[in-house]
Amino acid sequence: MLFFSWLWVIATAIACSIWAKDIAKLKGQKDTQWMVWGFIFGPIALLALTAYPDLEDRRHQRDTASELSLIKDNVSELCRNS
């Protein structure tokens, strides 16, 4: 019985480490680091990872904002020239 308990703990740790790696890669975080945290802390690491910001989304928002500010600047120049 004790063997199956330890087997369950190790299987859960491996599953959490794989999920943490995949989620970290999607969020633009360091996937190897989160894989280790997922193995050590299990579901707690997954919960902590969900609280981290999505760096890919932030990069996209920053690029979009810079494009919009360029468009806004061009519109203001056109209005001044008219």
C-alpha positions as CSV (number, residue, x, y, z in Angstrom):
1,M,0.0,0.0,0.0
2,L,2.8,2.4,0.8
3,F,4.4,1.6,-2.5
4,F,1.3,2.8,-4.4
5,S,1.2,6.0,-2.3
6,W,4.7,6.9,-3.3
7,L,4.0,5.9,-6.9
8,W,1.0,8.2,-6.9
9,V,3.1,11.1,-5.4
10,I,5.9,10.6,-8.0
11,A,3.4,10.4,-10.9
12,T,1.7,13.6,-9.7
13,A,5.0,15.4,-9.5
14,I,6.0,14.3,-13.0
15,A,2.6,15.3,-14.4
16,C,2.8,18.7,-12.7
17,S,6.3,19.3,-13.9
18,I,5.2,18.6,-17.5
19,W,2.2,20.9,-17.2
20,A,4.2,23.6,-15.6
21,K,6.7,23.5,-18.4
22,D,4.0,23.7,-21.1
23,I,2.2,26.6,-19.4
24,A,5.4,28.5,-18.8
25,K,6.4,28.1,-22.4
26,L,3.0,29.5,-23.5
27,K,3.4,32.4,-21.1
28,G,6.9,33.2,-22.2
29,Q,8.5,32.3,-18.9
30,K,11.5,30.1,-18.3
31,D,10.1,26.6,-19.0
32,T,13.0,24.6,-17.4
33,Q,12.9,26.6,-14.2
34,W,9.1,26.0,-13.9
35,M,9.5,22.4,-14.7
36,V,11.7,22.0,-11.6
37,W,9.3,24.0,-9.5
38,G,6.4,21.9,-10.8
39,F,8.2,18.7,-9.8
40,I,9.1,20.0,-6.3
41,F,5.9,21.8,-5.4
42,G,3.4,20.1,-7.6
43,P,0.0,21.7,-7.9
44,I,1.1,24.7,-5.8
45,A,3.6,25.6,-8.6
46,L,0.8,25.4,-11.1
47,L,-1.3,27.8,-9.1
48,A,1.7,30.2,-8.7
49,L,2.3,30.0,-12.5
50,T,-1.2,31.0,-13.3
51,A,-0.7,34.2,-11.3
52,Y,2.4,35.1,-13.3
53,P,1.8,37.6,-16.2
54,D,1.7,36.4,-19.8
55,L,4.9,37.9,-21.3
56,E,3.9,37.0,-24.8
57,D,0.6,38.9,-24.4
58,R,2.4,41.9,-22.9
59,R,4.9,42.0,-25.8
60,H,2.0,41.9,-28.2
61,Q,0.2,44.7,-26.4
62,R,3.4,46.8,-26.3
63,D,3.9,46.3,-30.0
64,T,0.3,47.2,-30.8
65,A,0.5,50.3,-28.6
66,S,3.6,51.5,-30.4
67,E,2.0,50.9,-33.7
68,L,-1.1,52.9,-32.6
69,S,1.0,55.7,-31.3
70,L,2.8,55.9,-34.7
71,I,-0.5,56.0,-36.5
72,K,-1.7,58.7,-34.1
73,D,1.4,60.8,-34.7
74,N,1.0,60.5,-38.5
75,V,-2.7,61.6,-38.2
76,S,-1.6,64.7,-36.2
77,E,1.0,65.6,-38.8
78,L,-1.6,65.3,-41.5
79,C,-3.9,67.5,-39.6
80,R,-1.2,70.2,-39.1
81,N,-0.3,70.1,-42.8
82,S,-3.8,70.6,-44.0
